[in-house]
Amino acid sequence: AMLVDELKKGTTPLLVLALLEVQPRHGYELSKLLDAQSRGVVHIHAASLYPLLYRLERDGWIEGRWVEKPGQRRRRYYHITAEGKRQLRAQRREWADFVRAVGQLAGVEYA
């Protein structure tokens, strides 16, 4: 499972950007979506997700803003920036190339 753990770490930024491309979301929602849409394969705890969001924001790939809704605690909603979209396109290409190459070398048919 070590290989899978490393791959998950490397792909989480790509997945977060892809989810934010659809619409702004807060951290808790992102962690639930990653879990649900990957059928539990990508399970990321808030403890690892928030430092990642902080880093993506510091790098200018996403922007966060605090939103207060009546009867709820305030949450930080993140949206993808123009630079984030550029990075997402580049990472999608890299990932596709990587999957294709590994699939061919490993003898995986569907890649």
N, C-alpha and C positions, 0 to 999 in steps of 0.2 A: 504493500500500500504506500510505500515511500514515494514511488514514482508518481502515483496519483496525487498524493499530498502536494508534491512540488508543482505539478501541473495546475492543480487548483489554485495555489498561491499565485502562479503566473497569469492565470486567466481571469481571476476575480476582477481586476480593473476593467478588462474588456467587457465582462458581463454587466458590471455596474453602469458603465457608460452606455451600453446597449439598452438597458432598462430605462435610463434617464433620457435617452433619445426619444422614447415614446411619450413621456410626460414627467414633470417634476415629481419627486417622491421623497419621503423622509426615510431615515436610516432603518427604522424598524420594518417599514413596508418593504424596503429593499431586501432585507435579510429573509423575510417571509417569502417574497417572490423568487429569490434565488433558490430557496429550498423547494418550493412548490413546483416551479417550472422545470427544475432539473430532477424532479422526483427524488429529492433527498441526496442526490449525488454531490451537489455543491451546498454544503451546510456551513454557513459562516456565522460565528458568534458576534454579537455586538462588540465584544472586546477587540476583535480583529477588524471588524468593519469600520468602526469609527476612526481609528488611525488612518485607514485607507482613504476614507472620505476627506479627512483633514489634509492628507497628502495631495489628493487630486485637486482639492480646492486651492491649496498653496501653489500648485503647479499651473493653476489657471484653466484646468480642464472642466471644472464644474464650479458653480457658484451656489452658496447656500444663503437662505434668509429665514429668519424666525417668523413663524406664523402662529397667532393665537386664535383659537376658535372657542366660542362659548362652551363652558363645561368641560373643556379638555385642557391638558397641560400644553404649553407651547412646544412646538416641534420645529426642527430645522429642516426645511424643504430644499432639496438640491435640484438644480437644473444644469443641463450640459451647455457649455459655451461653444463658440465657433471653433476655438482651438481644440476643445474636447471632441468635437465632431471630426476634425481633421485627424486627431489621434485615433479615434474609433475606426475611421476608414483604413488607416495604416495598419492598425492591429488586426483588423478583420483579414486584410490581405496576408499579413504574416502568419496568422493562425491557419488560414486555408492552405498556404504553402507548406507549413509545418506538418499539418495533418496528412496532406497528400504524400509528402516525402516519407514520413514515418510509416504510413500505411503501406506504401510500396515496399519499403525495406523490410518491414515486419511481416509482409505477406498477408495484409488485411485486405479483403476483397473490395469492400464497399467504399473505401477512401478514394 
